[in-house]
């Protein structure tokens, strides 16, 4: 029986593993965290339909049958190609041969500490979208550092994305819709709160996204201000003064809020050690290159090594799952 090693046990890795196993391929999946699921474990509800993330996670887990060998708290320490096979050693001492490799190592969240002008890690009432999602997942109500419900919340788009100073010129693709989703959830918790979204360009490109954006404006009264934040500074009472330029009106703007939420973008995963060991190529943005963007999006420059999910660039959950299925089919064809 042919053997495939899947590196990364998030959404893409789990779905691809399940499909490969269904096709009669022996699969070993390697995940550095203590459980499978990746960042899906950190989400509360998913756009565009507010589906509980736990539902999707359970569905993915149901496909991870006993025939799939699962290695958690483990990383690939070395990988070497030998003829048409790969010799793989794990950090836990396991080693085996594989006929093909699927890399599905996902992405990292941009470190908002790098944008010092926004005050993350400096001001108590500046948090990231990941921090806010964790609050929702725990079933907790958003509160300021002093324990009060915020009456005014500023949400800042494109933190670490489309930002030449941060070295990331690309769009992270899901930040706009995540901001709208979280803004609605804040209003659902606290209908009296005022919520302001500061954006560069709203990129509501996918099905139903525009509907959610309209709902945010009409039903929930969320205000959208076109302009990038230039500075945030803390007031004596712990509130935060935001300085920006309203690019539609062409004038500077100051607004005082109780809390700031930074929409941190996607960056390439820092754990992709295999790229040097296998001589895999990456693009200028640091994400993996694919063999052919139109015709062979699961392949790489190395025969037998495949990719799926956000390791090749920012993606939605739907895109990730579809890529995982496509990669499984491509691997099965390669193994023939």
WOWO-V660562 format. One line per field, one symbol per residue. ss: DSSP state (2 for helix, 1 for strand, 0 for the rest). burial: 1 if it has 9 or more other ideal C-beta (glycine too) atoms within 8 Angstrom, else 0. A space follows every 50 residues. Layout:
# WOWO-V660562
ss->???
burial->???
This chain:
# WOWO-V660562
ss->00111110002222222222220001111100000002222200110000 11222222222200000011100001111111001111110000111101 11100011100222022200000001112222222220000000000000 01111111100010000100000022222222222222200001111110 00000000222222222200001111001111110000011111110000 11111110111111011100000222200001000001000100010010 000011100222000022222222222222222220
burial->00111111111111111111100011111110100111011010111100 00100110011011000101110111001010001111110000000111 11111111110100100111001011111111111110000101000011 01111111111010010101111111111111111110010010111110 00010000100110111001010111111001111001111111110000 00101111111111111110010110110111001011111000001111 010111111111011010011011111111110110
